[in-house]
Amino acid sequence: MFRAPLRTLSTTARRSLKIGLIPADGIGREVIPAAKAAIEALGSDIPKPEFIDLLAGWETFTRTGVALPQETVDVLRSECDCALFGSVSSPSKKVTGYSSPIVALRKELDLYANVRPVISVAPEAGQKPDVDLIVVRENTECLYVKQETQTVAETGKEARATRLITELASRRIGAMAFELALARPRKQLTIIHKSNVLSITDGLFRETVRAVPALPEVKGKYDSVTINEQLVDSAVYRLFREPNVFDVMVAPNLYGDILSDAAAALVGSLGLIPSVNAGDNFVMGEPVHGSAPDIAGKGIANPLASIRSAALMLRHLGYLKGADRLDTAVDEVIREGTTLTPDLQGTSTTSEVLDAVLKRL
């Protein structure tokens, strides 16, 4: 299970925990308030939470012309200990002046790792889950640098995108992946790549991650971790056929995004999958699901991924008891199966699911 903090951040001096809330678009405005309520229910297991409401998203862009206000970035840097981000409705076509605020936030705050645990709920408490893996996604590079051009040739339009892979980013995401693998019982890390085709970019990622255990500052720390490799296309196949072969998977940005969304099908819904965007000095929880405009405003969005993301955020900060309480409450609601939203074949509303979690807290 994903139970160890990603980084050791000092918590001894905190009398309060200042949390930035960025609901952004669509169902983000429904599930982030649910996560807030769950955090408030933890009482003395965490410092007194103080919430700061912040703006970002497509709707903010349509009103102000800016998707990520500088004030949001400044407040996160200067006033907040951590943050929760909801979801964003980025358009599928190019819109002049618009850029995804979540991608920009990851770069602005150097949140270089997106950690996405995919864990099923066992029928009985204490039993081993059928699916228990973590996708560790590099968060700042790959095709997400968004350097694209389009030209017109004799044969028609031609579009090109720059793919950036650096040794620095690959080394630090590899180090985080090794830390996570070391803390888990199986101690197994699988490097996802396509270096048989992309021999330079994916080759650099693969070689750099594999070299992490040999770094002088590591000194044999990861000797107990088994290192495997898997081509990304066959990894998707094996993920659905035999997900139990994977423990911790580390991947460049695009592959990690696709793999973790696909893995959500193994546990029932994107509405169950949490994540944290983590750096060395800040962490931001973010449910993996999108803004779901088809159900936004209907009160039926699944809040469990956002509550689990809050648990991951607290775990990163070292508040393990509070995080465990949130995870246990969510697991009990799923296991009981009587209060679930429509994405899990239930008929309950967002508020009813939240109430069920709060009762178990």
Order of alpha helices (4+ residues) and beta strands (2+ residues): beta-alpha-beta-alpha-alpha-beta-alpha-beta-beta-beta-beta-alpha-beta-alpha-beta-alpha-beta-alpha-beta-beta-alpha-alpha-alpha
